[in-house]
C-alpha cells in the first residue's frame, strides 16, 4: 500500500511539472540518415469511362505498369510498357498485353 501511494505521488509531481511548462522529454534525433538522393516521384493515374477503368503507374515520369479492367464483363489484363531504352521512335513504342489465364493455389 505505501508503494502505491509513493508511485501516485510521483505521477502527480511529474504531471505538475509537465503542466508548468517543462518539456516532457527531449526530442530524439532521426535514427536513419538523410538519403543522398530524393525519393522518386510516383504517380498513380486512374482513368474511367462507361466501359473500362485504366490504372497507370508512373515513376519519374515513365510509365511502369498499366492495368485495364473492363466494367461490363471481360477479363482484366495488364499492358507491359516498352522499355524506354529500347527505342525512342514513337511508332515503335508499343506495349504488350498480358492476361491471367490460370491461377494455382
VMD Tcl script that draws the C-alpha trace (Angstrom):
set ca {
  {0.00 0.00 0.00}
  {2.75 2.55 0.82}
  {4.43 1.78 -2.53}
  {1.21 2.58 -4.34}
  {0.91 5.93 -2.56}
  {4.53 6.82 -3.38}
  {4.05 5.98 -7.08}
  {0.84 8.04 -7.19}
  {2.70 10.97 -5.61}
  {5.48 10.73 -8.21}
  {2.93 10.63 -11.03}
  {1.22 13.77 -9.69}
  {4.58 15.54 -9.36}
  {5.51 14.67 -12.96}
  {2.10 15.84 -14.17}
  {2.51 19.13 -12.32}
  {5.95 19.65 -13.89}
  {4.58 18.98 -17.40}
  {1.75 21.45 -16.86}
  {4.22 24.05 -15.55}
  {5.85 24.24 -18.99}
  {8.81 21.89 -18.56}
  {9.38 19.71 -21.64}
  {8.15 16.15 -21.24}
  {11.10 14.52 -23.00}
  {13.94 15.72 -25.21}
  {13.40 15.35 -28.94}
  {15.06 12.24 -30.34}
  {17.23 12.57 -33.43}
  {16.26 10.65 -36.55}
  {17.64 7.12 -36.49}
  {18.07 6.99 -40.27}
  {20.49 9.33 -42.06}
  {19.07 11.57 -44.77}
  {19.13 9.87 -48.20}
  {21.72 11.09 -50.67}
  {19.17 11.21 -53.50}
  {15.49 12.16 -53.19}
  {12.79 9.52 -53.44}
  {11.44 9.07 -56.97}
  {8.15 10.74 -57.81}
  {5.46 8.04 -58.15}
  {2.07 8.84 -59.69}
  {-0.97 6.57 -59.84}
  {-3.38 7.77 -62.53}
  {-6.89 6.32 -62.84}
  {-9.00 6.93 -65.94}
  {-12.52 5.58 -66.24}
  {-15.35 5.87 -68.73}
  {-18.55 3.88 -69.22}
  {-16.83 0.71 -70.40}
  {-13.31 0.50 -68.97}
  {-11.16 1.53 -66.00}
  {-7.43 2.09 -66.60}
  {-4.91 2.31 -63.75}
  {-1.48 3.61 -64.73}
  {1.61 3.90 -62.55}
  {4.41 6.29 -63.45}
  {7.81 6.51 -61.76}
  {9.92 9.58 -62.58}
  {7.53 10.33 -65.46}
  {7.99 6.93 -67.17}
  {5.04 4.53 -67.26}
  {5.89 1.33 -65.39}
  {2.57 -0.54 -65.38}
  {-0.92 -0.30 -66.87}
  {-3.91 -2.33 -65.63}
  {-7.10 -2.40 -67.72}
  {-10.41 -3.56 -66.20}
  {-13.48 -3.80 -68.47}
  {-16.55 -2.75 -66.48}
  {-19.23 -4.80 -68.28}
  {-17.70 -8.26 -68.47}
  {-14.47 -9.42 -69.99}
  {-11.18 -10.34 -68.42}
  {-8.89 -7.74 -66.90}
  {-5.41 -7.51 -68.39}
  {-2.11 -5.71 -67.94}
  {-0.22 -3.79 -70.58}
  {3.56 -4.02 -70.25}
  {5.00 -0.73 -71.47}
  {8.05 -0.88 -73.71}
  {11.40 -0.05 -72.17}
  {12.43 3.49 -72.91}
  {15.98 2.45 -73.74}
  {14.92 0.00 -76.48}
  {13.51 2.54 -78.93}
  {12.82 6.23 -78.94}
  {10.82 6.14 -82.17}
  {7.14 6.83 -81.28}
  {5.97 4.40 -83.99}
  {7.82 1.55 -82.21}
  {6.63 2.41 -78.68}
  {4.07 -0.40 -78.33}
  {3.14 -2.25 -75.17}
  {2.29 -5.93 -74.86}
  {-0.97 -7.17 -73.31}
  {-0.87 -9.88 -70.63}
  {-3.92 -11.87 -69.47}
  {-4.11 -14.14 -66.43}
  {-5.32 -17.50 -67.72}
  {-4.94 -19.80 -64.72}
  {-4.13 -19.30 -61.07}
  {-2.69 -22.01 -58.83}
  {-3.06 -22.07 -55.07}
}
mol new
graphics top color blue
foreach p $ca { graphics top sphere $p radius 0.5 }
foreach p [lrange $ca 0 end-1] q [lrange $ca 1 end] { graphics top cylinder $p $q radius 0.2 }
display resetview
